[in-house]
Each structure stands twice: as structure tokens, then as C-alpha cells.
Amino acid sequence: MKVFLCAAIALSWTHHALAKSCSDLLRYQALNRTAIENAEPTHLSSSADGIAYCRVSGSVAYGERGNSVRFELWLPEQKSYNNRFMVVGNGGFAGIIDTASMEKQLEQGFAVAGGDSGHLEVNNGNGTTTSGQYIPFLNDAEQTKAWIHDSIAIITEPTRDITSEFYGSSPKHSYYNGCSTGGAQGFALAQYHPHLFDGIYAGSPGNWYSHLMLSFLWNRERTKGDAYLDQATLNATTKKILDACDEIDGVKDGLIENPLLCHFDLDTLARSSATTVASHNQTCLSPKQIQSLKSIYAGPRNPRTGAIIYPGFEFGSERELMLQETSLYLAYAAPLLQNLVFHNLSYEVDTFDFDKDVAKVNSLASPLIDEISSDLDAFRLRGGKMIVTQGWTDPFNAPTWPIEHLKQLEKASQHGSVAEFFNLYMVPGGGHCGAAETYPSVPATYHVNEALLAWVEKDIFPSWIQSSNPPDGSSRTRKLCPWPKTAKLRDLTRPDISESYECDQD
């Protein structure tokens, strides 16, 4: 047991009261397989008023091999508590607790929990892995399945139980918030654990992870050698496309509101036979470069049948594609293929056969790491609500995958409109879980909690979501609209505020 010493901090009376309640949790008999290892009062130094809270840490055992999910649970003092429980997700290969996201939720008054997904980053890497590296959690089926499918569920009931003990009553509502891998975990909750949460937010979801990694490999393979596109060429290509398609929505704002309406002819960028590589200045493309971009837009295809393996990228995303060309295949595709699919660290990913080998991925990886069911009825019928966001210029995830999944949900629906419980909000110029580096003027904070809480607790349909705080420091705001609606400018005199826009369908 740790002793909380605070020589440099003057504790208020409330904080002393909190300390007693906090230390009591060390004696609490938590739910089966749960160990509370520490509970100490502290305060959130990053907040303006230094929110006091009880910081609980522990673990929940799972499976039959001695595995566990480590968790933290932050319980704000009573006066700051909003009577709601929140769990946050993970990113990448996970292995650590996302305390930065926990801070944001604590500042809004939630009792908030987070876990490490059932394995440790120090042993497994997290986007820093490379070809030929042994990844322990991908060689342990329990840990692999916990990573996305189950780890959030494993910690939810124990941490919610501790929350109820601390405050003397159960939270009124329970919410989940995650992006990227955390977005996939959100889909896992709706699909496999529909009883746990009233509201789920899933941002930039990698919920078809097995094929997402194949898109990383595909895009790398199509941009090697003479087909490679350097950053200057990517930037110039995006500029040409924006010149042609920016104002389709009637607003010249350096964005394409709906890239599906942009029908740019890439062949117009072809370098003439008289233009040398040295003189084209990245504004024209070689035939191989044009073909590489066309392959990225098309997405992975079966070379024999033409069947789509995973969607491709859209116009306007070009200057965000460097990671696809250089590093994502090494960080994610290679480790997953070598450890989880082929069980061979010497396997050369360049030899992957997009005709014959996809079935092996579907058989060995998909059941453990994908969450793509079109049947979310159990979550819907228990009254659950789900919000998904996706940036059109996400450098990781093809933006139309969430649209395709939404279509699958709509086709399979047996209980009326999917929009009654599930809505997707596309973000023009949006990146991965927020800002795109090359679109700094785009509002990158999505006010999801406000929309989700109003939907769950007051049945107020989220007809739009506010986005604010662009990285360039401006005060610009925009409306994010439930797909297939997009934001239409109605007040031409004030294009930089959300109130000037209306969500309407093209």
C-alpha cells in the first residue's frame, strides 16, 4: 500500500474527506478476479481548478493462462462528479492505459476507467514494431482476442462496481469513448458486449483490422521504386485537386466537403514526354506515379477477380499519404502477418498474394481482431446509442469503410431506421482521431459527449455535432452532419461559424 504524502500541496477539507473514502477502497472486496492494488487521493494539475480525485489502480484476471488487464479508475470528488461512468479505449497495438483521454473525461465530471488491453506495450511495441519482430500478444490467442474484442468488457463491470462502492450509488449512465483501435473496441462492445454501455463513441474505427493491415501493405507495394510519390508531389497533387473540387459545395475553404462528388481526371497531371524528371517540379506525374495513385484510390483488389478487399482513399487525401508509402506496413502489416497469420518471422511480406492469401487472413486473423457484423440488434434493442466519426483525410483508415459498414447495417436492419441508434459523421479535412497535419484550419475537436449524452438521456437526436478548435488557433467552427447529409452554407456572410451551415443531403 502506498502512503499519500503531500508536503507541497495544501489539501482542502474536501480532499481530506476524499482521502478517507479513497483509502477505504483498498479494503473493498471487488468482483471476482479483480485486485485493487492502490488507491490514493490526488488532483488533476492540468485542470484550472485542480480537480481532486481518487486514483485507483489494479488488474482483472482473464482466461486460463495467468493473463490480466491492468486498469486505472479515476473517481472525482463528489462535487465534481456528474453521476456518469466512462471507459476510454486504446490506440494501435495498445499495451498502455490512455491517461490523456482519461484526463479529458475527468475534467467533464465522469468517473473514468481505462485499461492496457491485456498486454504490456514494453513487450509488444505499439506502432514502433518492424519486420521480423516477435510480438508476444499476437502469439497468445487469449491476449490477441482481449486486445480489441474483450479487454474493455473485462474491466468495465469491476470498475463500475468500485465506482458504485465509492459514491454509495450506481452511476446513472455508462458510456464508452475510443478512437482508432479504440474505435474498433467500440464496435466490439456493440457486437459482443451489448449490455454494458448506454452510449458508445467510436472514432476513426479500425474495426476491419485484418483488411486494414492489407491496405497498408497494398499501398506500400504500389508506391515503390519509380512509383514513389515524395511529399512535394503529394502536396502539389492535392492542390490541383482542391483547385478543381474545393467549391463544389459553394464554399472556397481549402476543403472538399464531400469527396465522392469530386470527379477529377488524374491523367491531366501526366508529365509530357518533353518534361524531364528534374524540370517537372512535382506538378506533373509519371505514368507509374499516376497508376500508383489510382491503385491507392481503388484500394486493395483481388488481381484475378477484381473483388474489393478494402476500400481506398479519396480525393483530397494525397498530402496525408506518406505514412501509407513508408511506415504503416512495417509497423502493423508485417507484425500481424508474421506473428498471427503465417507464424513465421522470416516471412517476406512482399510475397503476400492478394488472390490466394486473403483467405488465410480471414481464417486466422479476422475471428480474433475484426468487429464487422451487420447485426447490432442486441445493442439497439437494449436502448443503446452509437456515434461514429471518420475524417475524409485520415492518413490511416480509408474513409469510405465506415460508410460501407453503415450500408451493411442498413441492409440488414430488421427494426426500422438504423439512424434511430447509430449515426456516422464524416469530417471534411479531418484526420485520424482529430486533426490532419496538412489541414490545420479544420476544427478538430468533436463535441461528441454533448451529443451522445443528450441522445441517450433525453432522446434528442444528434442532427449535427459541433466541431471546434482548429490547430491553427482560429475560432472557426463547423457542423458535422449525420451521413449522408453534409454541411451546406446558408449564411454567406459568416462562413467560419457553424451556425451558418445546415445539414442537408446532396
SULLINNOR-V478977 format. One line per field, one symbol per residue. phi: phi as a letter, one per 30 degrees, with the letter a starting at -180 (. if undefined). psi: psi as a letter, one per 20 degrees, with the letter a starting at -180 (. if undefined). A space follows every 50 residues. Layout:
phi: ???
psi: ???
//
This chain:
phi: .dcdcbdccdddedddddedddddddcdddeeicbdcaabdabdddcdch edacccbaabdbiccidacdbbbccdeedcdcibcbcccbbhdijbcddd ddeddddcjddbbbbcijaceecbiaicdbdicdceddcbedddddecdb ddddcdddddddedddciadedbbbbbabieddddddddddcbdddbdbb cbchdcdcddcedddededdddbdidddcdddddddddedddedbecedi bcbibcebedcdbdcdddcdddddcdedcdhicbcdedddddddddddie bddcciddcadcdbejcedccedddcbddddbddddddcccchadceddd cecdcdcddddddccedcbcbbdcccddddddjdbbcbbbddcedccedd dddddddddddddcbiddddbbbcbdcdidccikdcecbdddecccddee ddddddcbhcdddabdbbhdddidcdbbcccdecdbdcdccddbdcbddd cbdbcd
psi: pqpopmhipoprhhhghhgghghhhhipnrqpjppohqoqqaqohiqhjm pprpopqaqpqqajjjqqpqqqppoqqghipjkqpppqarqcibirpmhg hgghhhhjjqppqqrjjjrphhiirnjjrrpjppoghijohghghhgggi hghhiggghhghghggijqqqhqpqqoqqdhhgghghhghghliihqhpp poqlplilhhhghhhggghghikqciiqorhhggghggggghhhigjhjj pnjjqogniiipmpohiijppqhiprhhiikjiqqrhhgghgghhghhrp qpigijqphqrarrpiigijihhhhghhhhhgggggghhhgiloiipohi jpoighihhgghghgghhiqmkqjnkhgggijjqqpppqpphkpigpphi ghgghghgghhipjlaphiiipqpoqopjqbokcqphjmiippjopmggg ggghgghjkopmirppqamqhijrjpqrppqopjqrppphniimijqhii qppqp.
//
